[in-house]
Protein backbone atom coordinates (compact mmCIF):
# COMPACT_ATOMS: atom_id res chain seq x y z
CA UNK A 1 0.00 0.00 0.00
CA UNK A 2 1.22 3.46 -0.88
CA UNK A 3 1.68 6.13 1.76
CA UNK A 4 -0.28 9.34 1.06
CA UNK A 5 2.10 12.01 -0.26
CA UNK A 6 1.98 15.77 0.20
CA UNK A 7 1.82 18.01 -2.85
CA UNK A 8 2.12 21.78 -2.92
CA UNK A 9 -0.44 24.27 -4.18
CA UNK A 10 1.36 24.91 -7.45
CA UNK A 11 1.40 21.20 -8.29
CA UNK A 12 -2.31 20.99 -7.54
CA UNK A 13 -2.96 24.05 -9.73
CA UNK A 14 -1.14 22.33 -12.62
CA UNK A 15 -3.14 19.13 -12.14
CA UNK A 16 -6.40 21.07 -12.00
CA UNK A 17 -5.47 22.96 -15.16
CA UNK A 18 -4.80 19.77 -17.12
CA UNK A 19 -7.82 17.94 -15.70
CA UNK A 20 -5.80 15.08 -14.23
CA UNK A 21 -7.05 15.32 -10.64
CA UNK A 22 -10.09 14.52 -8.53
CA UNK A 23 -9.91 17.03 -5.66
CA UNK A 24 -11.84 15.96 -2.57
CA UNK A 25 -12.53 18.54 0.15
CA UNK A 26 -13.05 16.85 3.53
CA UNK A 27 -14.02 19.99 5.45
CA UNK A 28 -17.56 20.39 6.71
CA UNK A 29 -20.46 21.85 4.69
CA UNK A 30 -20.34 25.27 6.39
CA UNK A 31 -16.63 25.63 5.58
CA UNK A 32 -17.20 24.55 1.98
CA UNK A 33 -20.05 27.07 1.63
CA UNK A 34 -17.74 29.92 2.66
CA UNK A 35 -14.93 29.14 0.21
CA UNK A 36 -13.72 26.27 -1.91
CA UNK A 37 -10.94 25.51 -4.33
CA UNK A 38 -12.46 25.59 -7.83
CA UNK A 39 -13.01 22.06 -9.09
CA UNK A 40 -13.23 20.45 -5.66
CA UNK A 41 -16.03 18.20 -4.46
CA UNK A 42 -17.17 17.89 -0.88
CA UNK A 43 -17.08 14.69 1.19
CA UNK A 44 -17.02 15.84 4.85
CA UNK A 45 -14.73 13.86 7.11
CA UNK A 46 -17.54 13.61 9.70
CA UNK A 47 -19.48 11.38 7.29
CA UNK A 48 -16.55 9.96 5.34
CA UNK A 49 -17.14 6.34 4.30
CA UNK A 50 -14.27 4.86 2.26
CA UNK A 51 -16.61 2.28 0.74
CA UNK A 52 -18.85 5.02 -0.67
CA UNK A 53 -16.12 7.21 -2.20
CA UNK A 54 -16.15 6.91 -5.97
CA UNK A 55 -12.66 7.33 -7.40
CA UNK A 56 -12.18 7.88 -11.12
CA UNK A 57 -9.52 5.44 -12.35
CA UNK A 58 -7.99 7.97 -14.72
CA UNK A 59 -7.36 10.75 -12.17
CA UNK A 60 -4.93 11.48 -9.36
CA UNK A 61 -6.78 11.63 -6.04
CA UNK A 62 -6.02 14.63 -3.80
CA UNK A 63 -7.62 15.24 -0.42
CA UNK A 64 -7.63 18.67 1.18
CA UNK A 65 -9.02 20.38 4.26
CA UNK A 66 -8.37 23.65 6.06
CA UNK A 67 -4.74 23.17 7.09
CA UNK A 68 -3.71 19.66 6.03
CA UNK A 69 -4.63 17.51 9.05
CA UNK A 70 -8.12 16.16 8.31
CA UNK A 71 -7.16 15.25 4.76
CA UNK A 72 -4.55 12.91 6.25
CA UNK A 73 -7.26 11.12 8.18
CA UNK A 74 -9.30 10.68 4.99
CA UNK A 75 -6.34 9.35 3.02
CA UNK A 76 -5.39 7.01 5.86
CA UNK A 77 -8.96 5.67 5.99
CA UNK A 78 -8.81 4.91 2.27
CA UNK A 79 -5.53 3.03 2.68
CA UNK A 80 -6.75 1.17 5.79
CA UNK A 81 -9.85 0.17 3.82
CA UNK A 82 -7.62 -1.66 1.37
CA UNK A 83 -7.35 0.79 -1.51
CA UNK A 84 -4.18 0.33 -3.51
CA UNK A 85 -4.41 3.79 -5.09
CA UNK A 86 -1.82 6.49 -4.56
CA UNK A 87 -3.40 9.33 -2.58
CA UNK A 88 -2.15 12.88 -2.23
CA UNK A 89 -2.68 15.55 0.43
CA UNK A 90 -2.56 19.27 -0.20
CA UNK A 91 0.21 20.71 1.96
CA UNK A 92 -1.29 23.41 4.18
CA UNK A 93 -4.83 22.74 2.96
CA UNK A 94 -6.97 25.56 1.61
CA UNK A 95 -5.01 28.00 3.79
CA UNK A 96 -1.80 26.99 2.01
CA UNK A 97 -3.60 27.27 -1.32
CA UNK A 98 -4.57 30.89 -0.58
CA UNK A 99 -1.13 31.75 0.88
CA UNK A 100 0.40 30.53 -2.38
CA UNK A 101 -1.65 33.10 -4.28
CA UNK A 102 -4.34 30.83 -5.70
CA UNK A 103 -8.00 31.80 -5.77
CA UNK A 104 -11.00 30.34 -3.98
CA UNK A 105 -14.65 30.71 -4.86
CA UNK A 106 -17.89 30.55 -2.88
CA UNK A 107 -19.04 26.98 -2.34
CA UNK A 108 -22.19 25.56 -3.80
MARSE-387051 format. One record per atom (N, C-alpha, C, O): atom name; x, y, z; residue number from 1; residue in three letters. Coordinates in steps of 0.1 Angstrom, whole numbers, plus 5000, padded with zeros to 4 digits. Last residue first. Layout:
<pts>
["CA", [X, Y, Z], NUM, "ALA"] ...
</pts>
This chain:
<pts>
["N", [4791, 5257, 4968], 108, "UNK"] ["CA", [4778, 5256, 4962], 108, "UNK"] ["C", [4768, 5256, 4973], 108, "UNK"] ["O", [4756, 5254, 4970], 108, "UNK"] ["N", [4814, 5284, 4978], 107, "UNK"] ["CA", [4810, 5270, 4977], 107, "UNK"] ["C", [4795, 5269, 4971], 107, "UNK"] ["O", [4788, 5279, 4971], 107, "UNK"] ["N", [4832, 5310, 4962], 106, "UNK"] ["CA", [4821, 5306, 4971], 106, "UNK"] ["C", [4817, 5291, 4968], 106, "UNK"] ["O", [4816, 5287, 4956], 106, "UNK"] ["N", [4867, 5302, 4956], 105, "UNK"] ["CA", [4853, 5307, 4951], 105, "UNK"] ["C", [4843, 5303, 4962], 105, "UNK"] ["O", [4846, 5294, 4970], 105, "UNK"] ["N", [4901, 5312, 4956], 104, "UNK"] ["CA", [4890, 5303, 4960], 104, "UNK"] ["C", [4877, 5310, 4955], 104, "UNK"] ["O", [4877, 5321, 4951], 104, "UNK"] ["N", [4933, 5313, 4939], 103, "UNK"] ["CA", [4920, 5318, 4942], 103, "UNK"] ["C", [4911, 5307, 4948], 103, "UNK"] ["O", [4912, 5295, 4945], 103, "UNK"] ["N", [4967, 5314, 4951], 102, "UNK"] ["CA", [4957, 5308, 4943], 102, "UNK"] ["C", [4943, 5313, 4948], 102, "UNK"] ["O", [4941, 5317, 4960], 102, "UNK"] ["N", [4988, 5322, 4967], 101, "UNK"] ["CA", [4983, 5331, 4957], 101, "UNK"] ["C", [4973, 5326, 4948], 101, "UNK"] ["O", [4969, 5332, 4938], 101, "UNK"] ["N", [4996, 5307, 4988], 100, "UNK"] ["CA", [5004, 5305, 4976], 100, "UNK"] ["C", [4999, 5314, 4965], 100, "UNK"] ["O", [5005, 5314, 4954], 100, "UNK"] ["N", [4976, 5311, 5006], 99, "UNK"] ["CA", [4989, 5317, 5009], 99, "UNK"] ["C", [4998, 5317, 4997], 99, "UNK"] ["O", [5007, 5325, 4995], 99, "UNK"] ["N", [4956, 5294, 4995], 98, "UNK"] ["CA", [4954, 5309, 4994], 98, "UNK"] ["C", [4968, 5316, 4996], 98, "UNK"] ["O", [4971, 5326, 4990], 98, "UNK"] ["N", [4968, 5269, 5000], 97, "UNK"] ["CA", [4964, 5273, 4987], 97, "UNK"] ["C", [4963, 5288, 4985], 97, "UNK"] ["O", [4969, 5294, 4976], 97, "UNK"] ["N", [4970, 5270, 5028], 96, "UNK"] ["CA", [4982, 5270, 5020], 96, "UNK"] ["C", [4980, 5274, 5006], 96, "UNK"] ["O", [4988, 5280, 4999], 96, "UNK"] ["N", [4942, 5268, 5033], 95, "UNK"] ["CA", [4950, 5280, 5038], 95, "UNK"] ["C", [4963, 5281, 5030], 95, "UNK"] ["O", [4967, 5292, 5026], 95, "UNK"] ["N", [4935, 5244, 5023], 94, "UNK"] ["CA", [4930, 5256, 5016], 94, "UNK"] ["C", [4938, 5268, 5021], 94, "UNK"] ["O", [4939, 5278, 5013], 94, "UNK"] ["N", [4966, 5227, 5032], 93, "UNK"] ["CA", [4952, 5227, 5030], 93, "UNK"] ["C", [4948, 5240, 5022], 93, "UNK"] ["O", [4956, 5245, 5014], 93, "UNK"] ["N", [4993, 5222, 5037], 92, "UNK"] ["CA", [4987, 5234, 5042], 92, "UNK"] ["C", [4972, 5236, 5039], 92, "UNK"] ["O", [4967, 5246, 5043], 92, "UNK"] ["N", [4994, 5201, 5009], 91, "UNK"] ["CA", [5002, 5207, 5020], 91, "UNK"] ["C", [4996, 5220, 5024], 91, "UNK"] ["O", [4994, 5229, 5016], 91, "UNK"] ["N", [4970, 5179, 5001], 90, "UNK"] ["CA", [4974, 5193, 4998], 90, "UNK"] ["C", [4981, 5198, 5010], 90, "UNK"] ["O", [4975, 5200, 5021], 90, "UNK"] ["N", [4979, 5146, 4995], 89, "UNK"] ["CA", [4973, 5155, 5004], 89, "UNK"] ["C", [4979, 5169, 5001], 89, "UNK"] ["O", [4991, 5171, 4998], 89, "UNK"] ["N", [4971, 5117, 4975], 88, "UNK"] ["CA", [4979, 5129, 4978], 88, "UNK"] ["C", [4971, 5138, 4987], 88, "UNK"] ["O", [4959, 5137, 4988], 88, "UNK"] ["N", [4974, 5082, 4970], 87, "UNK"] ["CA", [4966, 5093, 4974], 87, "UNK"] ["C", [4976, 5105, 4977], 87, "UNK"] ["O", [4987, 5103, 4981], 87, "UNK"] ["N", [4973, 5055, 4949], 86, "UNK"] ["CA", [4982, 5065, 4954], 86, "UNK"] ["C", [4973, 5077, 4958], 86, "UNK"] ["O", [4966, 5082, 4949], 86, "UNK"] ["N", [4953, 5026, 4957], 85, "UNK"] ["CA", [4956, 5038, 4949], 85, "UNK"] ["C", [4966, 5046, 4956], 85, "UNK"] ["O", [4968, 5045, 4968], 85, "UNK"] ["N", [4944, 5004, 4969], 84, "UNK"] ["CA", [4958, 5003, 4965], 84, "UNK"] ["C", [4962, 5016, 4956], 84, "UNK"] ["O", [4972, 5016, 4950], 84, "UNK"] ["N", [4924, 5002, 4998], 83, "UNK"] ["CA", [4927, 5008, 4985], 83, "UNK"] ["C", [4941, 5007, 4982], 83, "UNK"] ["O", [4950, 5010, 4990], 83, "UNK"] ["N", [4919, 4993, 5024], 82, "UNK"] ["CA", [4924, 4983, 5014], 82, "UNK"] ["C", [4926, 4989, 5000], 82, "UNK"] ["O", [4930, 4982, 4991], 82, "UNK"] ["N", [4913, 5009, 5044], 81, "UNK"] ["CA", [4901, 5002, 5038], 81, "UNK"] ["C", [4906, 4992, 5027], 81, "UNK"] ["O", [4898, 4985, 5021], 81, "UNK"] ["N", [4936, 5022, 5048], 80, "UNK"] ["CA", [4932, 5012, 5058], 80, "UNK"] ["C", [4921, 5003, 5053], 80, "UNK"] ["O", [4919, 4992, 5057], 80, "UNK"] ["N", [4934, 5040, 5027], 79, "UNK"] ["CA", [4945, 5030, 5027], 79, "UNK"] ["C", [4941, 5019, 5036], 79, "UNK"] ["O", [4942, 5007, 5032], 79, "UNK"] ["N", [4912, 5056, 5036], 78, "UNK"] ["CA", [4912, 5049, 5023], 78, "UNK"] ["C", [4922, 5038, 5022], 78, "UNK"] ["O", [4919, 5027, 5018], 78, "UNK"] ["N", [4922, 5066, 5060], 77, "UNK"] ["CA", [4910, 5057, 5060], 77, "UNK"] ["C", [4909, 5049, 5047], 77, "UNK"] ["O", [4906, 5037, 5047], 77, "UNK"] ["N", [4943, 5082, 5051], 76, "UNK"] ["CA", [4946, 5070, 5059], 76, "UNK"] ["C", [4934, 5060, 5059], 76, "UNK"] ["O", [4937, 5048, 5059], 76, "UNK"] ["N", [4928, 5102, 5038], 75, "UNK"] ["CA", [4937, 5094, 5030], 75, "UNK"] ["C", [4940, 5081, 5038], 75, "UNK"] ["O", [4940, 5070, 5032], 75, "UNK"] ["N", [4915, 5112, 5061], 74, "UNK"] ["CA", [4907, 5107, 5050], 74, "UNK"] ["C", [4916, 5097, 5042], 74, "UNK"] ["O", [4912, 5086, 5038], 74, "UNK"] ["N", [4936, 5121, 5076], 73, "UNK"] ["CA", [4927, 5111, 5082], 73, "UNK"] ["C", [4919, 5105, 5071], 73, "UNK"] ["O", [4917, 5092, 5071], 73, "UNK"] ["N", [4946, 5141, 5059], 72, "UNK"] ["CA", [4954, 5129, 5062], 72, "UNK"] ["C", [4946, 5118, 5068], 72, "UNK"] ["O", [4948, 5106, 5065], 72, "UNK"] ["N", [4927, 5160, 5060], 71, "UNK"] ["CA", [4928, 5153, 5048], 71, "UNK"] ["C", [4937, 5140, 5050], 71, "UNK"] ["O", [4936, 5130, 5042], 71, "UNK"] ["N", [4930, 5170, 5086], 70, "UNK"] ["CA", [4919, 5162, 5083], 70, "UNK"] ["C", [4920, 5154, 5070], 70, "UNK"] ["O", [4916, 5142, 5069], 70, "UNK"] ["N", [4955, 5186, 5081], 69, "UNK"] ["CA", [4954, 5175, 5090], 69, "UNK"] ["C", [4942, 5165, 5087], 69, "UNK"] ["O", [4945, 5153, 5086], 69, "UNK"] ["N", [4955, 5208, 5064], 68, "UNK"] ["CA", [4963, 5197, 5060], 68, "UNK"] ["C", [4962, 5185, 5070], 68, "UNK"] ["O", [4969, 5175, 5068], 68, "UNK"] ["N", [4938, 5230, 5069], 67, "UNK"] ["CA", [4953, 5232, 5071], 67, "UNK"] ["C", [4961, 5220, 5067], 67, "UNK"] ["O", [4974, 5221, 5067], 67, "UNK"] ["N", [4913, 5223, 5057], 66, "UNK"] ["CA", [4916, 5237, 5061], 66, "UNK"] ["C", [4931, 5238, 5061], 66, "UNK"] ["O", [4937, 5248, 5055], 66, "UNK"] ["N", [4918, 5199, 5032], 65, "UNK"] ["CA", [4910, 5204, 5043], 65, "UNK"] ["C", [4914, 5218, 5045], 65, "UNK"] ["O", [4918, 5225, 5036], 65, "UNK"] ["N", [4920, 5174, 5005], 64, "UNK"] ["CA", [4924, 5187, 5012], 64, "UNK"] ["C", [4914, 5190, 5022], 64, "UNK"] ["O", [4902, 5186, 5022], 64, "UNK"] ["N", [4932, 5148, 4985], 63, "UNK"] ["CA", [4924, 5152, 4996], 63, "UNK"] ["C", [4929, 5166, 5001], 63, "UNK"] ["O", [4941, 5168, 5002], 63, "UNK"] ["N", [4934, 5137, 4952], 62, "UNK"] ["CA", [4940, 5146, 4962], 62, "UNK"] ["C", [4929, 5150, 4972], 62, "UNK"] ["O", [4918, 5154, 4969], 62, "UNK"] ["N", [4942, 5113, 4929], 61, "UNK"] ["CA", [4932, 5116, 4940], 61, "UNK"] ["C", [4939, 5125, 4950], 61, "UNK"] ["O", [4949, 5121, 4956], 61, "UNK"] ["N", [4944, 5115, 4894], 60, "UNK"] ["CA", [4951, 5115, 4906], 60, "UNK"] ["C", [4941, 5119, 4917], 60, "UNK"] ["O", [4932, 5127, 4915], 60, "UNK"] ["N", [4923, 5095, 4872], 59, "UNK"] ["CA", [4926, 5107, 4878], 59, "UNK"] ["C", [4935, 5105, 4891], 59, "UNK"] ["O", [4934, 5095, 4897], 59, "UNK"] ["N", [4911, 5072, 4861], 58, "UNK"] ["CA", [4920, 5080, 4853], 58, "UNK"] ["C", [4925, 5093, 4859], 58, "UNK"] ["O", [4931, 5101, 4852], 58, "UNK"] ["N", [4892, 5062, 4879], 57, "UNK"] ["CA", [4905, 5054, 4876], 57, "UNK"] ["C", [4915, 5062, 4869], 57, "UNK"] ["O", [4927, 5060, 4870], 57, "UNK"] ["N", [4876, 5081, 4903], 56, "UNK"] ["CA", [4878, 5079, 4889], 56, "UNK"] ["C", [4892, 5072, 4887], 56, "UNK"] ["O", [4902, 5077, 4892], 56, "UNK"] ["N", [4861, 5068, 4930], 55, "UNK"] ["CA", [4873, 5073, 4926], 55, "UNK"] ["C", [4875, 5071, 4911], 55, "UNK"] ["O", [4876, 5059, 4907], 55, "UNK"] ["N", [4836, 5073, 4954], 54, "UNK"] ["CA", [4839, 5069, 4940], 54, "UNK"] ["C", [4851, 5076, 4935], 54, "UNK"] ["O", [4852, 5088, 4936], 54, "UNK"] ["N", [4832, 5062, 4986], 53, "UNK"] ["CA", [4839, 5072, 4978], 53, "UNK"] ["C", [4842, 5066, 4964], 53, "UNK"] ["O", [4849, 5057, 4963], 53, "UNK"] ["N", [4821, 5042, 5002], 52, "UNK"] ["CA", [4811, 5050, 4993], 52, "UNK"] ["C", [4818, 5060, 4984], 52, "UNK"] ["O", [4812, 5067, 4976], 52, "UNK"] ["N", [4841, 5032, 5017], 51, "UNK"] ["CA", [4834, 5023, 5007], 51, "UNK"] ["C", [4825, 5030, 4998], 51, "UNK"] ["O", [4822, 5026, 4987], 51, "UNK"] ["N", [4849, 5053, 5034], 50, "UNK"] ["CA", [4857, 5049, 5023], 50, "UNK"] ["C", [4850, 5040, 5012], 50, "UNK"] ["O", [4854, 5040, 5001], 50, "UNK"] ["N", [4830, 5078, 5044], 49, "UNK"] ["CA", [4829, 5063, 5043], 49, "UNK"] ["C", [4837, 5059, 5031], 49, "UNK"] ["O", [4833, 5061, 5020], 49, "UNK"] ["N", [4826, 5106, 5063], 48, "UNK"] ["CA", [4835, 5100, 5053], 48, "UNK"] ["C", [4834, 5084, 5054], 48, "UNK"] ["O", [4837, 5079, 5065], 48, "UNK"] ["N", [4814, 5124, 5079], 47, "UNK"] ["CA", [4805, 5114, 5073], 47, "UNK"] ["C", [4813, 5106, 5062], 47, "UNK"] ["O", [4807, 5099, 5054], 47, "UNK"] ["N", [4834, 5141, 5087], 46, "UNK"] ["CA", [4825, 5136, 5097], 46, "UNK"] ["C", [4815, 5125, 5092], 46, "UNK"] ["O", [4810, 5117, 5100], 46, "UNK"] ["N", [4846, 5149, 5063], 45, "UNK"] ["CA", [4853, 5139, 5071], 45, "UNK"] ["C", [4843, 5133, 5081], 45, "UNK"] ["O", [4844, 5121, 5085], 45, "UNK"] ["N", [4825, 5155, 5035], 44, "UNK"] ["CA", [4830, 5158, 5048], 44, "UNK"] ["C", [4836, 5147, 5056], 44, "UNK"] ["O", [4830, 5135, 5055], 44, "UNK"] ["N", [4833, 5159, 5005], 43, "UNK"] ["CA", [4829, 5147, 5012], 43, "UNK"] ["C", [4834, 5149, 5026], 43, "UNK"] ["O", [4846, 5147, 5029], 43, "UNK"] ["N", [4829, 5180, 4977], 42, "UNK"] ["CA", [4828, 5179, 4991], 42, "UNK"] ["C", [4824, 5165, 4996], 42, "UNK"] ["O", [4814, 5159, 4991], 42, "UNK"] ["N", [4853, 5188, 4951], 41, "UNK"] ["CA", [4840, 5182, 4955], 41, "UNK"] ["C", [4840, 5179, 4970], 41, "UNK"] ["O", [4851, 5175, 4976], 41, "UNK"] ["N", [4868, 5214, 4932], 40, "UNK"] ["CA", [4868, 5205, 4943], 40, "UNK"] ["C", [4854, 5199, 4945], 40, "UNK"] ["O", [4844, 5206, 4941], 40, "UNK"] ["N", [4868, 5234, 4914], 39, "UNK"] ["CA", [4870, 5221, 4909], 39, "UNK"] ["C", [4869, 5210, 4920], 39, "UNK"] ["O", [4870, 5198, 4917], 39, "UNK"] ["N", [4883, 5259, 4934], 38, "UNK"] ["CA", [4875, 5256, 4922], 38, "UNK"] ["C", [4879, 5242, 4917], 38, "UNK"] ["O", [4890, 5238, 4916], 38, "UNK"] ["N", [4881, 5255, 4968], 37, "UNK"] ["CA", [4891, 5255, 4957], 37, "UNK"] ["C", [4882, 5251, 4944], 37, "UNK"] ["O", [4876, 5241, 4944], 37, "UNK"] ["N", [4858, 5276, 4986], 36, "UNK"] ["CA", [4863, 5263, 4981], 36, "UNK"] ["C", [4873, 5265, 4970], 36, "UNK"] ["O", [4873, 5275, 4963], 36, "UNK"] ["N", [4840, 5291, 5013], 35, "UNK"] ["CA", [4851, 5291, 5002], 35, "UNK"] ["C", [4855, 5277, 4998], 35, "UNK"] ["O", [4856, 5269, 5007], 35, "UNK"] ["N", [4816, 5286, 5026], 34, "UNK"] ["CA", [4823, 5299, 5027], 34, "UNK"] ["C", [4833, 5301, 5015], 34, "UNK"] ["O", [4833, 5312, 5009], 34, "UNK"] ["N", [4809, 5260, 5021], 33, "UNK"] ["CA", [4799, 5271, 5016], 33, "UNK"] ["C", [4806, 5284, 5017], 33, "UNK"] ["O", [4803, 5293, 5008], 33, "UNK"] ["N", [4829, 5246, 5034], 32, "UNK"] ["CA", [4828, 5245, 5020], 32, "UNK"] ["C", [4819, 5257, 5014], 32, "UNK"] ["O", [4822, 5262, 5003], 32, "UNK"] ["N", [4821, 5252, 5061], 31, "UNK"] ["CA", [4834, 5256, 5056], 31, "UNK"] ["C", [4834, 5257, 5041], 31, "UNK"] ["O", [4839, 5267, 5035], 31, "UNK"] ["N", [4796, 5238, 5061], 30, "UNK"] ["CA", [4797, 5253, 5064], 30, "UNK"] ["C", [4810, 5259, 5059], 30, "UNK"] ["O", [4810, 5270, 5054], 30, "UNK"] ["N", [4804, 5211, 5057], 29, "UNK"] ["CA", [4795, 5219, 5047], 29, "UNK"] ["C", [4796, 5234, 5049], 29, "UNK"] ["O", [4797, 5241, 5039], 29, "UNK"] ["N", [4839, 5205, 5065], 28, "UNK"] ["CA", [4824, 5204, 5067], 28, "UNK"] ["C", [4817, 5213, 5058], 28, "UNK"] ["O", [4823, 5222, 5052], 28, "UNK"] ["N", [4865, 5191, 5044], 27, "UNK"] ["CA", [4860, 5200, 5054], 27, "UNK"] ["C", [4845, 5198, 5056], 27, "UNK"] ["O", [4839, 5190, 5049], 27, "UNK"] ["N", [4875, 5176, 5024], 26, "UNK"] ["CA", [4869, 5168, 5035], 26, "UNK"] ["C", [4865, 5178, 5047], 26, "UNK"] ["O", [4863, 5173, 5058], 26, "UNK"] ["N", [4874, 5176, 4990], 25, "UNK"] ["CA", [4875, 5185, 5002], 25, "UNK"] ["C", [4868, 5178, 5013], 25, "UNK"] ["O", [4856, 5175, 5012], 25, "UNK"] ["N", [4892, 5162, 4964], 24, "UNK"] ["CA", [4882, 5160, 4974], 24, "UNK"] ["C", [4884, 5168, 4987], 24, "UNK"] ["O", [4894, 5167, 4993], 24, "UNK"] ["N", [4898, 5163, 4931], 23, "UNK"] ["CA", [4901, 5170, 4943], 23, "UNK"] ["C", [4889, 5169, 4953], 23, "UNK"] ["O", [4878, 5173, 4950], 23, "UNK"] ["N", [4912, 5145, 4908], 22, "UNK"] ["CA", [4899, 5145, 4915], 22, "UNK"] ["C", [4902, 5151, 4928], 22, "UNK"] ["O", [4908, 5144, 4937], 22, "UNK"] ["N", [4931, 5155, 4879], 21, "UNK"] ["CA", [4929, 5153, 4894], 21, "UNK"] ["C", [4915, 5153, 4898], 21, "UNK"] ["O", [4906, 5160, 4892], 21, "UNK"] ["N", [4937, 5164, 4854], 20, "UNK"] ["CA", [4942, 5151, 4858], 20, "UNK"] ["C", [4940, 5147, 4872], 20, "UNK"] ["O", [4945, 5137, 4877], 20, "UNK"] ["N", [4933, 5189, 4841], 19, "UNK"] ["CA", [4922, 5179, 4843], 19, "UNK"] ["C", [4926, 5165, 4848], 19, "UNK"] ["O", [4918, 5156, 4846], 19, "UNK"] ["N", [4952, 5208, 4839], 18, "UNK"] ["CA", [4952, 5198, 4829], 18, "UNK"] ["C", [4941, 5187, 4831], 18, "UNK"] ["O", [4941, 5177, 4823], 18, "UNK"] ["N", [4945, 5223, 4862], 17, "UNK"] ["CA", [4945, 5230, 4848], 17, "UNK"] ["C", [4945, 5219, 4837], 17, "UNK"] ["O", [4939, 5221, 4827], 17, "UNK"] ["N", [4950, 5206, 4883], 16, "UNK"] ["CA", [4936, 5211, 4880], 16, "UNK"] ["C", [4935, 5216, 4866], 16, "UNK"] ["O", [4925, 5214, 4859], 16, "UNK"] ["N", [4977, 5203, 4881], 15, "UNK"] ["CA", [4969, 5191, 4879], 15, "UNK"] ["C", [4954, 5195, 4876], 15, "UNK"] ["O", [4947, 5189, 4868], 15, "UNK"] ["N", [4985, 5229, 4887], 14, "UNK"] ["CA", [4989, 5223, 4874], 14, "UNK"] ["C", [4980, 5212, 4871], 14, "UNK"] ["O", [4975, 5210, 4859], 14, "UNK"] ["N", [4975, 5231, 4913], 13, "UNK"] ["CA", [4970, 5240, 4903], 13, "UNK"] ["C", [4973, 5235, 4889], 13, "UNK"] ["O", [4965, 5236, 4880], 13, "UNK"] ["N", [4991, 5212, 4926], 12, "UNK"] ["CA", [4977, 5210, 4925], 12, "UNK"] ["C", [4971, 5219, 4914], 12, "UNK"] ["O", [4963, 5214, 4906], 12, "UNK"] ["N", [5016, 5225, 4924], 11, "UNK"] ["CA", [5014, 5212, 4917], 11, "UNK"] ["C", [4999, 5209, 4915], 11, "UNK"] ["O", [4995, 5205, 4905], 11, "UNK"] ["N", [5011, 5247, 4940], 10, "UNK"] ["CA", [5014, 5249, 4925], 10, "UNK"] ["C", [5012, 5236, 4918], 10, "UNK"] ["O", [5007, 5236, 4906], 10, "UNK"] ["N", [5007, 5236, 4965], 9, "UNK"] ["CA", [4996, 5243, 4958], 9, "UNK"] ["C", [4998, 5244, 4943], 9, "UNK"] ["O", [4989, 5243, 4935], 9, "UNK"] ["N", [5023, 5204, 4968], 8, "UNK"] ["CA", [5021, 5218, 4971], 8, "UNK"] ["C", [5010, 5224, 4962], 8, "UNK"] ["O", [5005, 5217, 4953], 8, "UNK"] ["N", [5015, 5172, 4983], 7, "UNK"] ["CA", [5018, 5180, 4972], 7, "UNK"] ["C", [5016, 5195, 4975], 7, "UNK"] ["O", [5009, 5198, 4985], 7, "UNK"] ["N", [5023, 5144, 5003], 6, "UNK"] ["CA", [5020, 5158, 5002], 6, "UNK"] ["C", [5023, 5163, 4988], 6, "UNK"] ["O", [5034, 5160, 4982], 6, "UNK"] ["N", [5010, 5110, 4999], 5, "UNK"] ["CA", [5021, 5120, 4997], 5, "UNK"] ["C", [5015, 5134, 4997], 5, "UNK"] ["O", [5004, 5137, 4993], 5, "UNK"] ["N", [5002, 5081, 5016], 4, "UNK"] ["CA", [4997, 5093, 5011], 4, "UNK"] ["C", [5009, 5104, 5010], 4, "UNK"] ["O", [5016, 5105, 5020], 4, "UNK"] ["N", [5019, 5051, 5007], 3, "UNK"] ["CA", [5017, 5061, 5018], 3, "UNK"] ["C", [5012, 5074, 5011], 3, "UNK"] ["O", [5018, 5078, 5001], 3, "UNK"] ["N", [5005, 5022, 4992], 2, "UNK"] ["CA", [5012, 5035, 4991], 2, "UNK"] ["C", [5009, 5044, 5003], 2, "UNK"] ["O", [4998, 5044, 5008], 2, "UNK"] ["N", [5008, 4988, 5000], 1, "UNK"] ["CA", [5000, 5000, 5000], 1, "UNK"] ["C", [5009, 5012, 5000], 1, "UNK"] ["O", [5019, 5013, 5007], 1, "UNK"] 
</pts>
